[in-house]
Amino acid sequence: MTGGAANNQEHARARMRRIPPGTEIVIASHNAGKVAEVRELLQPFGVRLVSAADLGLPEPAETEDSFVGNALLKARAAAQASGRIALSDDSGLEVRALGGQPGVYTADWAGQPRDWMAAMGKVEAALHAAGATDRTARFVCVLALVWPDGGEAAFRGEMAGALVWPPRGDKGFGFDPVFVPHGAHATVAEMPPAEKHRISHRADAFAKLVEACFAV
């Protein structure tokens, strides 16, 4: 797995700007779990949030081959369609023994409609087929902000850990039931939401976004 953090953590730093309370932001996602996490993380800053699904915006095809590329693609589409600041998230699971797969294609492994239990099973089967003993993995999240006038910024966050089997826990979404963060014993799906939000890859990216765009 390669980091690429220097290139992906902060995009177009010079064009970033502060976002005051009361600003309406479109969350450029149709994933209810992601939207709920974003709402909770941004709640302290007094912004007004609406999702792409609420506005009936179409989901653009994710044609880029990187997290930052897809995050910016989605935010640009939502900003252009809504005339509002748009915030998008592109995230996924990178498994060391699988050469970083599923990576940017994490959602594709779940198919349509999304079947995350099947996706978790595919990863486990791939590890078994490879005879892998290294179960190291990490979640990656890139958050992208795009303004209607073309200003944009992106921030990368990570959460390192290892995969377990069988899945455990009924909280969270995606691969949470098979991922144990370093230093923890519970899977992310067994953690209270507040604990997940404190240590997650999305929280890591949000801390960087907040420092750049919301912190006084």
Secondary structure as the mmCIF struct_conf table of DSSP 4:
data_model
#
loop_
_struct_conf.conf_type_id
_struct_conf.id
_struct_conf.beg_label_comp_id
_struct_conf.beg_label_asym_id
_struct_conf.beg_label_seq_id
_struct_conf.end_label_comp_id
_struct_conf.end_label_asym_id
_struct_conf.end_label_seq_id
HELX_RH_AL_P HELX_RH_AL_P1 ALA A 5 ASN A 8
BEND BEND1 GLN A 9 GLN A 9
BEND BEND2 HIS A 11 ALA A 12
HELX_RH_3T_P HELX_RH_3T_P1 ARG A 13 ARG A 15
TURN_TY1_P TURN_TY1_P1 PRO A 21 GLY A 22
STRN STRN1 GLU A 24 ILE A 27
HELX_RH_AL_P HELX_RH_AL_P2 ALA A 32 LEU A 42
HELX_RH_3T_P HELX_RH_3T_P2 GLN A 43 PHE A 45
TURN_TY1_P TURN_TY1_P2 GLY A 46 GLY A 46
STRN STRN2 ARG A 48 SER A 51
TURN_TY1_P TURN_TY1_P3 ALA A 52 GLY A 56
HELX_LH_PP_P HELX_LH_PP_P1 LEU A 57 ALA A 61
BEND BEND3 ASP A 65 SER A 66
HELX_RH_AL_P HELX_RH_AL_P3 PHE A 67 SER A 82
BEND BEND4 GLY A 83 ARG A 84
STRN STRN3 ILE A 85 VAL A 95
HELX_RH_3T_P HELX_RH_3T_P3 ARG A 96 LEU A 98
TURN_TY1_P TURN_TY1_P4 GLY A 99 GLY A 100
STRN STRN4 PRO A 102 PRO A 102
HELX_RH_3T_P HELX_RH_3T_P4 GLY A 103 TYR A 105
TURN_TY1_P TURN_TY1_P5 THR A 106 THR A 106
HELX_RH_3T_P HELX_RH_3T_P5 ALA A 107 ALA A 110
TURN_TY1_P TURN_TY1_P6 GLY A 111 ARG A 114
HELX_RH_AL_P HELX_RH_AL_P4 TRP A 116 ALA A 129
TURN_TY1_P TURN_TY1_P7 ALA A 130 GLY A 131
STRN STRN5 THR A 136 VAL A 146
TURN_TY1_P TURN_TY1_P8 PRO A 148 ASP A 149
BEND BEND5 GLY A 150 GLY A 150
STRN STRN6 GLU A 152 LEU A 163
BEND BEND6 TRP A 165 PRO A 166
BEND BEND7 ASP A 170 PHE A 173
TURN_TY1_P TURN_TY1_P9 GLY A 174 PHE A 175
HELX_RH_3T_P HELX_RH_3T_P6 ASP A 176 VAL A 178
STRN STRN7 PHE A 179 PRO A 181
TURN_TY1_P TURN_TY1_P10 HIS A 182 GLY A 183
BEND BEND8 HIS A 185 ALA A 186
HELX_RH_3T_P HELX_RH_3T_P7 VAL A 188 GLU A 190
BEND BEND9 MET A 191 MET A 191
HELX_RH_AL_P HELX_RH_AL_P5 PRO A 193 ILE A 199
BEND BEND10 SER A 200 SER A 200
HELX_RH_AL_P HELX_RH_AL_P6 HIS A 201 CYS A 213
TURN_TY1_P TURN_TY1_P11 PHE A 214 PHE A 214
#
